[in-house]
Amino acid sequence: MKKYKLAVLALMTVGLSASPAMATSSLFDWAFNVDGTTLENYLGDSMPTVGSLDASTGLGTLTWSTSVVGSHSFLAFFDYEIDEGINTYFNENAEAVNVGDAAAGQSWEIDEPGFVFGDIYDNLVAGTLDGLNGVPDSAPDDVSWAMGWDFILGADETATITLSLSDTAPVSGFYLAQFDPDSQESIYFFSSLDISGGGTEPVPEPATMLLMGTGLAGLLGIGRKKMKKA
């Protein structure tokens, strides 16, 4: 985890794509906990995700997938700054929006990154986010946030987690929002989990089974025949 704010780290994210656009937001740091293994920007680790984040703003979309049967935990931490060069990073605040719409197994936390009072990084490493906002508008400071998922996969199932980091707020659902009162810029963090596959083969409707059974009985003269699954 970062201990000092070094400007050179602002762009040390793996897989970032270049962009000519100027923006007031920047991604300073990130970390992931995937099934108990922590990956961190400042250690030079690669992001475990697919996709890219804009090199200037740090915004974009990332995905992570697994088909391994069993229990899984995936947590993502990001530390963004807004207008840091103009008004530092101690004046920002954040909120969790539509918390009641968070999905089953979804967790989150907003806090100071851990330089002074925040415990978000320790919670990330422990794999347990506390669902609290340590940097509301009544107590602005350096904002960081994390979001995670706990889920179980069965045979032939695939889980895909999408992480969206944007300057445009979602129209509905649960998300995190970061603000700088001295800036027009705001940042939004939302995520989804999709589990696909693993279904059984379809069973014929009762009416279809009756029709098929009657037809076979007439053709073969063997009476009603018990149908197997299609």
C-alpha positions in Angstrom: 0.0 0.0 0.0 1.2 3.5 -0.8 2.9 5.4 2.0 3.8 8.7 0.3 2.1 10.6 -2.5 4.6 10.4 -5.4 3.5 12.1 -8.6 5.2 9.5 -10.7 2.8 6.9 -9.4 -0.2 8.6 -10.9 0.2 6.8 -14.2 1.7 3.5 -13.0 -1.3 1.5 -13.8 -1.0 -1.6 -16.1 -2.9 -1.6 -19.3 -3.8 2.1 -19.4 -4.6 3.5 -22.8 -3.4 6.9 -23.9 -5.8 9.8 -24.4 -5.3 13.3 -25.6 -8.1 14.6 -23.5 -7.3 16.9 -20.5 -9.2 16.1 -17.3 -9.1 17.0 -13.6 -9.3 13.4 -12.3 -6.4 11.0 -12.0 -5.9 7.5 -10.6 -3.2 7.5 -8.0 -3.4 4.0 -6.7 -5.2 0.7 -7.0 -5.2 -2.8 -5.3 -7.2 -6.0 -5.7 -7.9 -9.0 -3.4 -8.8 -12.0 -5.5 -9.6 -15.1 -3.5 -7.2 -14.0 -0.7 -4.4 -12.9 -3.0 -3.6 -9.2 -2.9 -2.3 -7.4 -6.0 -1.0 -3.8 -5.7 0.0 -1.0 -8.0 3.0 0.2 -5.9 4.5 -3.3 -5.9 4.4 -3.4 -9.7 1.8 -6.1 -9.9 -0.4 -6.4 -13.0 -4.1 -5.8 -12.7 -6.0 -9.1 -12.7 -8.6 -7.7 -15.0 -9.2 -7.3 -18.7 -9.8 -3.9 -20.2 -8.2 -0.5 -19.9 -8.3 2.7 -18.0 -7.7 6.1 -19.6 -4.1 7.2 -19.0 -5.1 10.8 -18.2 -8.3 10.3 -16.1 -7.9 6.8 -14.9 -11.5 6.1 -15.9 -12.8 3.2 -17.9 -14.2 -0.3 -17.7 -12.5 -3.5 -16.4 -13.7 -7.1 -16.3 -12.7 -10.2 -14.5 -14.0 -13.8 -15.0 -13.6 -17.2 -13.5 -15.1 -20.6 -14.1 -13.5 -22.3 -11.1 -16.1 -24.2 -9.0 -16.4 -23.1 -5.4 -16.5 -20.0 -3.3 -14.9 -16.8 -4.5 -14.2 -13.3 -3.3 -13.2 -10.4 -5.5 -12.5 -6.9 -4.1 -11.2 -3.8 -6.0 -9.7 -0.7 -4.4 -9.1 2.7 -6.2 -7.7 6.0 -5.0 -8.6 8.9 -7.3 -7.7 12.5 -7.0 -9.7 15.5 -8.4 -7.9 18.7 -9.2 -5.0 17.7 -7.0 -2.6 20.2 -8.5 -5.0 23.0 -7.8 -6.5 22.4 -4.4 -4.7 19.2 -3.1 -6.6 16.1 -2.3 -7.7 16.8 1.3 -10.9 18.6 0.4 -12.9 15.8 -1.2 -15.9 13.8 -0.1 -17.9 10.8 -1.3 -21.2 9.1 -0.8 -22.8 5.7 -1.4 -26.0 6.1 -3.5 -29.0 3.7 -3.4 -27.3 1.4 -0.9 -30.6 -0.6 -0.7 -30.1 -1.6 -4.3 -26.8 -3.3 -3.7 -27.0 -6.9 -4.8 -26.7 -10.0 -2.6 -23.0 -10.7 -2.1 -21.9 -7.1 -3.0 -19.8 -5.1 -0.5 -18.3 -1.6 -0.5 -16.4 0.9 1.6 -15.4 4.6 1.3 -12.5 5.9 3.5 -9.3 7.8 3.8 -6.7 5.6 2.1 -4.9 4.6 5.3 -2.3 7.3 5.7 -3.9 8.8 8.8 -7.1 7.2 10.0 -8.6 5.0 7.3 -8.9 1.2 7.5 -10.0 0.5 4.0 -6.7 -1.0 2.9 -6.6 -3.3 5.9 -10.1 -4.3 5.2 -9.3 -5.0 1.6 -6.4 -7.3 2.6 -8.7 -9.0 5.1 -11.3 -9.5 2.4 -14.0 -7.8 4.4 -15.3 -4.3 3.5 -17.3 -2.6 6.2 -20.0 -0.8 4.2 -19.2 2.6 5.8 -18.4 6.0 4.5 -15.5 7.5 6.4 -15.3 10.6 4.2 -18.8 12.2 4.0 -19.4 15.8 3.0 -19.3 16.8 6.7 -15.7 15.5 7.0 -13.9 16.0 3.7 -10.4 14.4 3.3 -8.5 12.2 0.9 -11.1 9.8 -0.6 -10.5 6.2 -1.7 -13.1 3.5 -2.3 -13.5 -0.2 -2.7 -16.2 -2.6 -4.0 -16.4 -6.3 -3.9 -18.3 -9.5 -4.5 -18.6 -12.8 -2.7 -20.2 -15.7 -4.7 -20.3 -19.4 -5.3 -19.9 -21.1 -8.7 -21.3 -24.5 -9.5 -20.3 -26.9 -12.3 -20.1 -25.3 -15.8 -20.8 -21.8 -14.4 -18.8 -18.7 -15.3 -18.8 -15.5 -13.3 -18.0 -12.2 -14.9 -17.5 -9.0 -12.8 -17.6 -5.6 -14.5 -16.0 -2.6 -12.8 -17.1 0.8 -14.3 -15.3 4.0 -13.3 -16.9 7.0 -15.0 -17.5 10.7 -14.9 -21.1 10.0 -15.7 -23.5 8.8 -12.9 -25.6 5.7 -13.5 -29.3 6.4 -14.0 -30.3 3.9 -11.3 -28.9 1.2 -9.0 -26.2 1.2 -6.4 -23.0 3.2 -6.9 -20.3 5.2 -5.2 -19.7 8.9 -6.0 -16.6 11.1 -5.3 -16.8 14.9 -5.3 -14.5 17.9 -5.1 -16.5 20.9 -4.0 -14.1 23.2 -5.7 -14.4 21.4 -9.1 -17.0 20.6 -11.7 -15.6 17.1 -11.7 -17.2 14.0 -10.1 -16.3 10.4 -10.4 -18.6 7.3 -10.1 -17.9 3.7 -9.3 -20.4 0.9 -10.1 -20.1 -2.8 -10.6 -22.1 -5.9 -11.7 -21.8 -9.6 -11.4 -23.1 -12.0 -14.0 -23.1 -15.8 -13.5 -24.0 -17.8 -16.6 -24.1 -21.5 -17.6 -24.5 -24.5 -15.4 -28.2 -25.0 -16.3 -29.7 -28.5 -16.9 -31.0 -29.6 -20.2 -34.5 -28.5 -20.9 -37.4 -30.8 -20.0 -40.3 -31.0 -22.5 -43.6 -29.3 -21.6 -46.3 -31.8 -20.3 -48.5 -31.3 -23.4 -45.5 -32.0 -25.7 -44.7 -35.2 -23.8 -48.3 -36.4 -24.0 -48.4 -35.8 -27.8 -45.1 -37.6 -28.3 -46.1 -40.5 -26.2 -49.4 -40.9 -28.0 -47.8 -40.9 -31.4 -45.2 -43.5 -30.4 -47.9 -45.7 -28.9 -49.9 -45.6 -32.2 -46.9 -46.3 -34.4 -45.3 -49.0 -32.3 -48.2 -50.6 -30.6 -46.4 -50.7 -27.3 -48.7 -48.5 -25.2 -47.6 -45.3 -23.5 -43.9 -44.9 -23.4 -42.1 -43.0 -20.7 -40.1 -40.1 -22.2 -36.6 -39.3 -21.2 -35.4 -35.7 -21.1 -34.8 -34.2 -24.5 
